[in-house]
Amino acid sequence: MCGIVGYIGRREAAPLIVEGLKKLEYRGYDSFGVATVGKTLELDKHRGRISGNTKSALRLKGKIGIGHTRWATHGIPNDANAHPHLDCSGTIAVVHNGIIENYSELKRQLTARGHTFRSETDTEVVVHLIEEEYGTKKDLLAAVQTVVPKLVGSYALLVIAAKEERMIVARNASPLVIGIGDGENFAASDMTPILEYTERAMFLEDGDIATINASEVKIFNKGKQVSRPLELIDWSLEDVKKGGFTHYMLKEIYEQPQAFYNTIRSVNSDTLPGFVLNPTSITVVACGSSFHAGLIFKYLLEESCRIPVRLEFASEFKYYPPPIEGLVIGITQSGETADTLTALKQAKAHNCRTLAITNILGSSVSRLADTTIFMRAGPEISVAATKSFIAQLAVLMQLVNNISGRMCSDMLLHAHQAIEEILLIDLTDAVAACTGVKDIFYIGRGPFYAVALEGALKMKEISYIHAEGYAAGELKHGPFALLSPETPVIALCTPGETYGVMISNIKEVKARGAPVIAVGSEGDSELPDIVDIFIPIPHTSPSVQVLTSLVVLQLLAYYTAVALGRDVDKPRNLAKSVTVE
């Protein structure tokens, strides 16, 4: 959710940190702040966006610094609740991603011992605890090592102090990467703000505490020094620029053919262990768009291989775990989704084999699961998942292909061409039909029901229009009461076993006065005559039409949001990576 950046080296820290925080804006936030160590500890923090309020932060002096973009959890968005937070003396500063679950009790204890709190946040207890230990130990690393075991919850912490020429960082259940430069080092919540300066990175593991200066990084876990592998990140700085597109989301939609093709080619039977290729049953745990990808996988695998697939919301799995056995697949774009990580830990505790599907090398899920398949989507900046979702489907469709005996390899290798063709589609009439309404329904059957769910999610995420996806046969069980000339219905109606019943469902909708926008195969002779707006997609296999119809609905949501003047890449109240429960 929140973003953090830390720097120590030969340059002035504030400008570098400000630019790094700008690169993390896609994660979602409502306030920001920077602290540096020069002759003294200097601080600047504000409610609102960093893009329009950087002058005072850029004036901070010092070659050591930390910065933060906050997405409010404890306390409203305001200057006081923004990070960094200071101790009573104003000589120690802390930024924090995550949630300290036992902060209330810690705050009562600290208040009783005379500490003054300036914010409503859970984070502030950390800096006051460090203050106490630092006052007696006179060693910042030792102080943090003593404090961390007292914290219950998730955290990525960056700590600096006046007169200290180092930065202390700590991680538990919240992502933290160290960038290794030449005469300078970095710490951040992901690689995005670091790529301009280095491609070398170390990913901390839960329980790690590191002391970082300009030339050296030492990592400790449970008091003992440990080593973490140095990874080379193959993303380039150009990958995270807009490249002439108005929004990152549109750029990433246009990158989907390549992302799908790259991912398909990277997954094959030679890279998959036997327990993945020969499952007796599968449980998928995921959230949001990843859940919808899992639902498409369920339909495709059960139809082609007759292997039962159970699909569970990761957020519910912890509290209502079903009886599970066999293979458990966790799908998470960031590799840091807290609910999915917890679900996979529970699966391992039940002696299930686990597979992770993620986009991020070195992410938490890749270290937790028995095996990991990395998508080849590249960095995704817009909050709304597009190319990462298509890459997830590439992995899952390739799994189906390999488990079924490689029956559709050729189709998958050429699917990117159909995706590319659909990018040029004209949605002018459909966008006009959506921009003036308050509610939209999406309907489909089989895997196209999952497409309807994903299309509705995209519309509500970025346009703020209320949208719901339904299995088409379910409309008559209640939602029909909401149909009117002001509630357009987007119907996914392609050739196949359910084509005839979908035609009937569309006629039922039309009989109740609702306008219908239909996505169907080009050359369809019946569908265009019974709907208000017909959107043709290439006449290909059902699996490829799942992909192309998804892209149509992504574009429809995008252009509708643009027409309504929405902040497409940074929709309100949302974050790119949900790293807290």
PLY file of the C-alpha trace (Angstrom):
ply
format ascii 1.0
element vertex 581
property float x
property float y
property float z
element edge 580
property int vertex1
property int vertex2
end_header
0.00 0.00 0.00
2.28 2.78 1.26
5.59 3.52 -0.41
8.97 4.02 1.22
12.34 5.19 -0.06
15.63 5.50 1.79
19.02 6.74 0.61
22.56 7.03 1.93
25.51 8.05 -0.19
27.35 10.84 -1.94
24.39 12.86 -3.25
21.92 15.17 -1.59
19.21 12.81 -0.36
16.07 14.96 -0.58
15.83 15.39 -4.39
16.48 11.69 -4.93
13.88 10.67 -2.36
11.28 13.09 -3.74
11.73 11.64 -7.23
11.57 8.14 -5.81
8.30 8.89 -4.04
6.87 10.26 -7.28
7.65 6.92 -8.90
5.70 5.22 -6.11
2.59 7.37 -6.54
0.90 4.52 -8.41
0.66 2.56 -5.16
-2.02 4.91 -3.83
-1.57 7.41 -0.98
-3.02 10.45 0.74
0.02 12.14 2.33
3.81 12.15 2.08
6.92 13.15 3.98
10.72 13.26 3.89
13.36 13.38 6.64
17.10 13.88 6.15
20.21 13.87 8.30
22.67 16.69 7.70
23.96 18.83 10.52
20.64 18.08 12.21
17.60 15.93 11.53
15.28 17.83 9.16
11.64 16.97 8.42
8.96 17.97 5.92
5.57 16.25 5.52
2.16 17.15 4.14
-1.29 15.87 3.35
-1.93 15.48 -0.40
0.06 14.62 -3.50
3.80 15.02 -3.65
3.67 16.06 -7.33
2.19 19.43 -6.44
3.99 20.13 -3.18
7.73 19.45 -3.32
9.45 22.80 -2.77
9.86 22.56 1.00
10.97 18.92 0.87
13.63 19.72 -1.72
15.16 22.27 0.66
16.09 19.59 3.20
19.85 19.09 3.54
21.86 15.94 4.08
23.10 12.85 2.29
21.05 10.43 4.35
17.27 10.41 4.12
14.00 8.52 4.22
10.63 9.24 2.60
7.11 7.86 2.67
3.78 8.00 0.86
0.98 7.10 3.28
-2.35 5.40 2.66
-4.35 6.06 5.82
-5.13 3.18 8.18
-4.81 4.60 11.70
-5.80 8.26 11.74
-7.22 10.55 9.07
-5.04 11.95 6.26
-3.39 15.09 7.61
0.05 16.60 8.17
0.40 15.20 11.69
-0.39 11.63 10.69
1.94 11.71 7.67
5.28 9.91 8.00
8.10 10.20 8.98
7.41 10.24 12.72
9.86 11.65 15.27
10.69 10.77 18.85
10.19 13.26 21.69
13.62 14.80 21.19
13.23 15.19 17.43
16.46 13.31 16.72
15.13 9.95 15.47
12.85 9.50 12.45
10.92 6.41 11.32
8.84 5.51 8.26
6.74 2.36 8.25
4.69 0.22 5.88
2.29 -2.22 7.50
0.23 -2.29 10.68
1.37 -2.61 14.30
-1.47 -4.65 15.76
-0.53 -4.17 19.43
0.05 -0.44 19.17
-2.77 0.48 21.58
-1.17 -1.34 24.50
2.30 -0.09 23.59
0.99 3.47 23.38
-0.59 3.23 26.83
2.70 2.02 28.27
4.73 4.72 26.54
2.31 7.47 27.56
2.51 6.29 31.16
6.30 6.59 30.93
6.03 10.23 29.82
6.15 10.09 26.02
4.16 12.68 24.07
2.35 11.52 20.93
1.73 13.93 18.07
-0.28 11.64 15.77
-3.05 9.05 15.76
-0.94 6.47 13.93
0.19 3.04 15.04
3.66 3.82 13.65
4.53 6.46 16.23
4.88 3.86 18.99
7.88 2.45 17.09
9.93 5.63 17.18
9.24 6.17 20.90
10.28 2.60 21.69
13.49 3.12 19.71
14.03 6.40 21.57
14.01 4.59 24.92
16.42 1.88 23.82
18.72 4.28 22.00
18.93 6.43 25.12
20.40 3.55 27.10
22.27 1.54 24.45
23.62 4.49 22.40
23.55 2.13 19.40
20.84 2.55 16.78
21.11 -1.00 15.43
20.93 -2.52 18.91
17.96 -0.29 19.74
16.00 -1.47 16.68
16.96 -5.10 17.36
15.53 -4.77 20.87
12.32 -3.04 19.77
11.32 -5.26 16.84
10.45 -8.36 18.95
7.94 -6.20 20.85
5.97 -5.44 17.68
3.03 -7.61 16.63
1.94 -7.19 13.02
3.55 -6.30 9.71
6.27 -3.75 9.06
8.90 -2.47 6.72
10.82 0.09 8.78
13.44 2.69 7.85
15.12 4.43 10.79
17.59 7.33 10.82
18.95 9.48 13.63
20.89 12.74 13.98
24.68 12.20 14.09
24.29 8.64 12.75
25.92 7.96 9.38
23.79 4.93 8.69
20.23 3.83 8.15
18.62 0.88 9.95
15.92 -1.10 8.16
13.73 -4.00 9.28
11.15 -6.21 7.61
8.32 -8.51 8.65
5.46 -9.43 6.29
5.88 -6.20 4.30
8.15 -5.90 1.25
11.56 -4.25 1.50
14.34 -4.24 -1.07
17.89 -2.88 -0.73
19.45 -1.41 -3.86
23.24 -1.72 -4.07
24.93 1.19 -5.80
28.49 2.47 -6.15
29.29 4.49 -3.06
25.58 4.74 -2.30
22.81 2.41 -1.20
19.03 2.50 -1.28
16.05 0.95 0.49
12.53 0.91 -0.88
9.22 -0.90 -0.91
9.87 -2.01 -4.50
12.42 -1.53 -7.28
10.59 1.28 -9.10
12.35 4.23 -7.39
15.74 2.47 -7.52
15.97 1.41 -11.18
17.42 4.74 -12.31
20.46 4.18 -10.11
21.14 0.45 -9.93
19.91 -2.93 -11.15
21.46 -4.79 -8.20
19.14 -5.64 -5.35
18.83 -7.71 -2.20
15.37 -8.69 -0.97
15.06 -8.87 2.79
13.23 -11.76 4.43
10.92 -11.73 7.45
12.86 -11.01 10.62
15.77 -9.34 8.81
17.29 -6.16 10.26
19.99 -4.40 8.25
22.42 -1.59 8.93
23.25 0.36 5.77
25.91 2.97 5.11
27.22 4.37 1.84
29.54 1.45 1.14
28.26 -1.52 3.10
25.15 -3.49 4.01
25.06 -5.89 6.95
21.97 -8.01 7.53
21.02 -9.73 10.78
18.29 -12.19 11.68
17.69 -13.25 15.29
20.90 -11.48 16.23
23.12 -13.40 13.79
24.62 -11.92 10.65
23.16 -13.49 7.49
23.61 -13.06 3.75
20.94 -12.54 1.11
21.56 -13.20 -2.59
22.30 -10.29 -4.88
19.71 -10.24 -7.67
19.97 -8.51 -11.05
16.67 -6.89 -12.01
15.99 -7.08 -15.75
13.51 -4.18 -15.87
14.78 -1.01 -17.51
13.99 2.58 -16.64
12.13 2.88 -19.95
9.81 0.09 -18.81
8.37 2.35 -16.12
7.91 5.45 -18.32
4.71 6.28 -20.19
6.38 6.20 -23.58
4.08 8.79 -25.13
0.81 7.33 -23.78
-1.55 9.61 -21.88
-1.81 7.16 -18.99
0.16 4.18 -17.74
-3.03 2.11 -17.92
-3.38 2.62 -21.67
0.33 1.89 -22.20
-0.01 -1.31 -20.21
-3.13 -2.39 -22.12
-1.12 -1.99 -25.33
1.74 -4.02 -23.84
-0.53 -7.02 -23.30
0.19 -8.91 -26.54
3.90 -8.96 -25.72
3.30 -9.76 -22.04
1.09 -12.71 -22.99
3.53 -14.01 -25.59
6.57 -13.67 -23.31
4.78 -15.46 -20.49
3.46 -18.29 -22.67
6.98 -19.00 -23.95
8.45 -19.01 -20.45
6.15 -21.72 -19.04
6.49 -25.32 -20.24
6.54 -28.87 -18.93
10.33 -28.76 -18.56
10.08 -25.97 -16.00
7.17 -27.43 -14.00
7.55 -30.01 -11.20
5.60 -33.25 -11.27
3.22 -32.27 -8.48
2.03 -29.36 -10.66
1.69 -31.42 -13.84
-0.16 -34.31 -12.18
-2.53 -32.89 -9.56
-5.47 -34.85 -8.19
-7.21 -31.72 -6.94
-6.40 -28.02 -6.87
-7.32 -25.15 -4.56
-6.75 -21.60 -5.83
-6.44 -18.70 -3.35
-6.45 -15.13 -4.61
-7.99 -11.66 -4.27
-9.50 -9.15 -6.69
-8.52 -9.56 -10.33
-6.33 -12.53 -9.43
-9.45 -14.26 -8.10
-11.15 -13.71 -11.45
-8.12 -15.22 -13.22
-8.47 -18.21 -10.91
-12.15 -18.55 -11.81
-11.33 -18.66 -15.53
-8.71 -21.32 -14.76
-11.30 -23.36 -12.84
-13.69 -23.41 -15.81
-10.96 -24.27 -18.33
-9.21 -26.99 -16.30
-12.37 -28.73 -15.13
-13.73 -28.78 -18.68
-10.56 -30.07 -20.36
-9.06 -32.30 -17.65
-11.95 -33.14 -15.29
-9.74 -32.22 -12.33
-11.72 -30.53 -9.53
-10.66 -26.96 -8.74
-11.71 -25.19 -5.57
-11.53 -21.38 -5.62
-11.28 -19.42 -2.38
-10.99 -15.75 -1.50
-7.64 -15.47 0.25
-9.12 -12.87 2.62
-11.65 -15.46 3.89
-9.29 -18.43 3.89
-7.61 -17.54 7.19
-10.86 -17.36 9.12
-12.91 -20.03 7.34
-10.39 -22.51 5.95
-11.99 -25.29 3.93
-10.79 -28.89 4.09
-7.87 -28.86 1.67
-5.53 -31.37 0.10
-3.45 -31.66 -3.03
-2.04 -28.62 -4.81
-2.74 -25.06 -3.58
-2.07 -22.22 -6.04
-1.65 -18.66 -4.80
-2.04 -15.93 -7.41
-0.71 -12.46 -6.57
0.62 -9.83 -8.97
2.88 -8.19 -6.39
3.85 -11.31 -4.51
3.15 -9.37 -1.33
-0.65 -9.62 -0.99
-1.03 -10.22 2.75
-4.16 -12.37 2.55
-2.71 -14.64 -0.13
0.54 -15.09 1.79
-1.42 -16.06 4.92
-3.52 -18.54 2.95
-0.42 -20.22 1.50
1.14 -20.48 4.95
-1.98 -22.27 6.14
-1.85 -24.58 3.14
1.73 -25.51 3.94
0.74 -26.13 7.56
-1.76 -28.69 6.19
1.07 -30.36 4.26
-0.24 -29.23 0.87
2.16 -28.59 -2.00
2.09 -24.93 -3.01
2.57 -23.05 -6.27
2.85 -19.26 -6.50
2.10 -17.20 -9.62
3.56 -13.70 -9.37
5.16 -10.91 -11.39
7.87 -9.89 -8.93
11.25 -11.59 -8.58
12.30 -11.84 -4.93
8.79 -11.20 -3.59
7.60 -12.82 -0.37
5.40 -15.38 -2.08
8.30 -16.67 -4.17
10.21 -17.52 -1.00
7.18 -19.06 0.69
5.79 -21.39 -1.98
7.29 -24.75 -2.93
7.63 -23.53 -6.52
6.97 -20.24 -8.29
6.02 -19.33 -11.84
7.02 -15.77 -12.70
4.86 -13.89 -15.16
6.72 -11.92 -17.79
4.58 -8.79 -17.65
7.29 -6.32 -16.64
6.51 -3.44 -14.26
2.87 -2.42 -13.98
2.38 1.12 -12.70
-1.35 1.79 -13.02
-3.34 0.62 -10.01
-5.86 -1.23 -12.20
-4.40 -4.58 -13.25
-4.35 -5.12 -17.01
-1.20 -6.69 -18.43
-0.48 -8.50 -15.16
-3.96 -10.03 -15.38
-3.37 -11.15 -18.98
0.01 -12.58 -17.93
-1.66 -14.48 -15.08
-4.04 -15.99 -17.63
-1.06 -16.89 -19.83
0.42 -18.88 -16.94
-2.89 -20.51 -16.04
-3.77 -21.37 -19.64
-0.33 -22.87 -20.13
-0.87 -24.94 -16.98
-4.13 -26.24 -18.44
-2.32 -26.96 -21.71
0.47 -28.91 -20.05
-1.76 -30.83 -17.65
-4.02 -31.82 -20.55
-1.15 -33.11 -22.67
-0.28 -29.96 -24.64
-3.46 -29.99 -26.71
-3.57 -26.25 -27.36
0.07 -25.16 -27.64
-0.28 -23.69 -31.12
-3.40 -21.74 -30.19
-1.67 -20.19 -27.17
1.46 -19.29 -29.12
-0.62 -17.24 -31.57
-3.18 -15.77 -29.13
-1.19 -12.55 -28.81
-2.03 -11.73 -32.42
-5.75 -11.64 -31.65
-5.09 -9.46 -28.59
-3.09 -7.09 -30.76
-5.88 -6.91 -33.34
-8.49 -5.94 -30.74
-6.49 -2.92 -29.53
-7.68 -0.89 -32.51
-11.39 -1.45 -31.85
-13.76 1.54 -31.97
-15.74 1.82 -28.72
-17.13 5.32 -29.25
-20.81 4.31 -29.09
-20.32 1.99 -26.11
-18.43 4.67 -24.17
-21.19 7.19 -24.86
-23.76 4.69 -23.55
-21.82 4.26 -20.30
-20.74 7.77 -19.36
-24.15 9.09 -18.39
-25.34 6.23 -16.17
-25.02 5.33 -12.50
-25.21 1.53 -12.82
-24.01 -1.06 -15.32
-24.56 -4.82 -15.34
-22.18 -7.31 -16.98
-23.34 -10.83 -17.84
-21.74 -13.97 -19.23
-21.67 -17.73 -18.78
-18.86 -20.16 -17.99
-15.46 -18.47 -18.22
-17.23 -15.41 -19.64
-18.97 -15.02 -16.27
-15.48 -14.46 -14.84
-14.83 -12.00 -17.68
-18.01 -10.17 -16.67
-16.79 -9.95 -13.07
-13.44 -8.56 -14.18
-15.02 -6.08 -16.59
-17.31 -4.77 -13.86
-14.38 -4.48 -11.45
-12.38 -2.43 -13.95
-15.33 -0.11 -14.58
-16.00 0.56 -10.90
-12.27 0.89 -10.06
-11.45 3.68 -12.46
-14.72 5.30 -13.57
-16.49 5.13 -10.16
-19.65 3.91 -11.88
-21.38 1.20 -9.88
-20.99 -2.01 -11.90
-21.81 -5.64 -11.14
-20.99 -8.87 -12.92
-23.43 -11.77 -12.96
-23.75 -15.23 -14.37
-26.36 -14.48 -17.02
-28.95 -16.89 -15.65
-28.86 -15.18 -12.26
-30.33 -11.87 -13.42
-33.85 -13.25 -13.16
-33.21 -14.18 -9.52
-33.37 -10.60 -8.23
-31.34 -8.14 -10.32
-34.11 -7.90 -12.93
-35.79 -5.53 -10.45
-33.04 -3.00 -11.14
-33.23 -3.02 -14.93
-34.43 0.14 -16.67
-33.57 2.27 -19.70
-30.91 3.89 -17.48
-29.09 0.61 -16.64
-27.11 -0.70 -19.62
-26.25 -4.40 -19.66
-22.99 -5.56 -21.21
-23.43 -9.12 -22.49
-20.65 -11.49 -23.49
-22.18 -13.74 -26.13
-19.78 -15.83 -28.23
-20.31 -19.09 -30.14
-20.46 -22.26 -28.09
-22.71 -24.37 -25.96
-24.29 -21.40 -24.16
-24.83 -19.15 -27.21
-28.53 -19.97 -27.54
-29.35 -19.46 -23.87
-27.36 -16.19 -23.86
-29.50 -14.96 -26.75
-32.56 -15.76 -24.64
-31.09 -13.93 -21.65
-30.40 -10.87 -23.79
-33.98 -10.86 -25.07
-35.23 -11.04 -21.47
-33.11 -8.00 -20.63
-34.38 -6.11 -23.67
-37.98 -6.93 -22.73
-37.43 -5.00 -19.48
-36.25 -1.88 -21.26
-32.52 -2.06 -20.55
-30.13 -1.21 -23.40
-27.71 -4.02 -24.30
-24.08 -3.68 -25.38
-22.99 -7.08 -26.68
-19.50 -8.45 -27.24
-19.66 -11.25 -29.80
-17.88 -12.90 -32.71
-17.40 -10.94 -35.90
-19.72 -12.26 -38.58
-22.49 -13.14 -36.12
-25.74 -12.87 -38.09
-28.21 -12.86 -35.17
-26.72 -10.95 -32.25
-26.31 -7.51 -33.91
-30.03 -7.43 -34.74
-31.25 -7.84 -31.15
-28.87 -5.55 -29.25
-28.35 -1.80 -29.16
-24.58 -1.81 -29.66
-22.58 -4.72 -31.07
-18.83 -5.01 -30.43
-17.24 -7.64 -32.73
-14.15 -9.59 -31.66
-12.12 -11.99 -33.84
-13.77 -15.37 -34.42
-11.23 -17.63 -32.74
-11.19 -20.36 -30.09
-13.20 -19.82 -26.88
-10.04 -19.40 -24.78
-8.69 -16.69 -27.07
-12.08 -14.97 -27.09
-11.86 -14.87 -23.29
-8.67 -12.86 -23.73
-9.94 -10.52 -26.43
-13.24 -9.82 -24.64
-11.27 -8.95 -21.51
-9.23 -6.41 -23.45
-12.42 -4.90 -24.87
-13.79 -4.41 -21.35
-10.49 -2.93 -20.13
-10.59 -0.40 -22.97
-14.27 0.36 -22.34
-13.53 1.10 -18.67
-10.48 3.18 -19.58
-12.18 5.38 -22.18
-15.26 5.80 -19.99
-13.09 6.93 -17.08
-11.20 9.35 -19.32
-14.48 10.78 -20.64
-15.57 11.36 -17.04
-12.29 13.07 -16.14
-11.16 10.45 -13.62
-7.60 9.97 -12.35
-7.17 6.72 -14.26
-3.78 5.58 -12.95
-4.44 6.50 -9.33
-8.12 5.83 -8.57
-9.35 7.13 -5.23
-8.99 5.02 -2.09
-7.12 2.22 -3.87
-3.57 0.91 -3.66
-1.58 -1.19 -6.10
-0.38 -3.75 -3.59
-2.51 -4.65 -0.56
0.13 -5.59 1.98
-2.08 -5.36 5.08
-5.02 -7.54 6.06
0 1
1 2
2 3
3 4
4 5
5 6
6 7
7 8
8 9
9 10
10 11
11 12
12 13
13 14
14 15
15 16
16 17
17 18
18 19
19 20
20 21
21 22
22 23
23 24
24 25
25 26
26 27
27 28
28 29
29 30
30 31
31 32
32 33
33 34
34 35
35 36
36 37
37 38
38 39
39 40
40 41
41 42
42 43
43 44
44 45
45 46
46 47
47 48
48 49
49 50
50 51
51 52
52 53
53 54
54 55
55 56
56 57
57 58
58 59
59 60
60 61
61 62
62 63
63 64
64 65
65 66
66 67
67 68
68 69
69 70
70 71
71 72
72 73
73 74
74 75
75 76
76 77
77 78
78 79
79 80
80 81
81 82
82 83
83 84
84 85
85 86
86 87
87 88
88 89
89 90
90 91
91 92
92 93
93 94
94 95
95 96
96 97
97 98
98 99
99 100
100 101
101 102
102 103
103 104
104 105
105 106
106 107
107 108
108 109
109 110
110 111
111 112
112 113
113 114
114 115
115 116
116 117
117 118
118 119
119 120
120 121
121 122
122 123
123 124
124 125
125 126
126 127
127 128
128 129
129 130
130 131
131 132
132 133
133 134
134 135
135 136
136 137
137 138
138 139
139 140
140 141
141 142
142 143
143 144
144 145
145 146
146 147
147 148
148 149
149 150
150 151
151 152
152 153
153 154
154 155
155 156
156 157
157 158
158 159
159 160
160 161
161 162
162 163
163 164
164 165
165 166
166 167
167 168
168 169
169 170
170 171
171 172
172 173
173 174
174 175
175 176
176 177
177 178
178 179
179 180
180 181
181 182
182 183
183 184
184 185
185 186
186 187
187 188
188 189
189 190
190 191
191 192
192 193
193 194
194 195
195 196
196 197
197 198
198 199
199 200
200 201
201 202
202 203
203 204
204 205
205 206
206 207
207 208
208 209
209 210
210 211
211 212
212 213
213 214
214 215
215 216
216 217
217 218
218 219
219 220
220 221
221 222
222 223
223 224
224 225
225 226
226 227
227 228
228 229
229 230
230 231
231 232
232 233
233 234
234 235
235 236
236 237
237 238
238 239
239 240
240 241
241 242
242 243
243 244
244 245
245 246
246 247
247 248
248 249
249 250
250 251
251 252
252 253
253 254
254 255
255 256
256 257
257 258
258 259
259 260
260 261
261 262
262 263
263 264
264 265
265 266
266 267
267 268
268 269
269 270
270 271
271 272
272 273
273 274
274 275
275 276
276 277
277 278
278 279
279 280
280 281
281 282
282 283
283 284
284 285
285 286
286 287
287 288
288 289
289 290
290 291
291 292
292 293
293 294
294 295
295 296
296 297
297 298
298 299
299 300
300 301
301 302
302 303
303 304
304 305
305 306
306 307
307 308
308 309
309 310
310 311
311 312
312 313
313 314
314 315
315 316
316 317
317 318
318 319
319 320
320 321
321 322
322 323
323 324
324 325
325 326
326 327
327 328
328 329
329 330
330 331
331 332
332 333
333 334
334 335
335 336
336 337
337 338
338 339
339 340
340 341
341 342
342 343
343 344
344 345
345 346
346 347
347 348
348 349
349 350
350 351
351 352
352 353
353 354
354 355
355 356
356 357
357 358
358 359
359 360
360 361
361 362
362 363
363 364
364 365
365 366
366 367
367 368
368 369
369 370
370 371
371 372
372 373
373 374
374 375
375 376
376 377
377 378
378 379
379 380
380 381
381 382
382 383
383 384
384 385
385 386
386 387
387 388
388 389
389 390
390 391
391 392
392 393
393 394
394 395
395 396
396 397
397 398
398 399
399 400
400 401
401 402
402 403
403 404
404 405
405 406
406 407
407 408
408 409
409 410
410 411
411 412
412 413
413 414
414 415
415 416
416 417
417 418
418 419
419 420
420 421
421 422
422 423
423 424
424 425
425 426
426 427
427 428
428 429
429 430
430 431
431 432
432 433
433 434
434 435
435 436
436 437
437 438
438 439
439 440
440 441
441 442
442 443
443 444
444 445
445 446
446 447
447 448
448 449
449 450
450 451
451 452
452 453
453 454
454 455
455 456
456 457
457 458
458 459
459 460
460 461
461 462
462 463
463 464
464 465
465 466
466 467
467 468
468 469
469 470
470 471
471 472
472 473
473 474
474 475
475 476
476 477
477 478
478 479
479 480
480 481
481 482
482 483
483 484
484 485
485 486
486 487
487 488
488 489
489 490
490 491
491 492
492 493
493 494
494 495
495 496
496 497
497 498
498 499
499 500
500 501
501 502
502 503
503 504
504 505
505 506
506 507
507 508
508 509
509 510
510 511
511 512
512 513
513 514
514 515
515 516
516 517
517 518
518 519
519 520
520 521
521 522
522 523
523 524
524 525
525 526
526 527
527 528
528 529
529 530
530 531
531 532
532 533
533 534
534 535
535 536
536 537
537 538
538 539
539 540
540 541
541 542
542 543
543 544
544 545
545 546
546 547
547 548
548 549
549 550
550 551
551 552
552 553
553 554
554 555
555 556
556 557
557 558
558 559
559 560
560 561
561 562
562 563
563 564
564 565
565 566
566 567
567 568
568 569
569 570
570 571
571 572
572 573
573 574
574 575
575 576
576 577
577 578
578 579
579 580
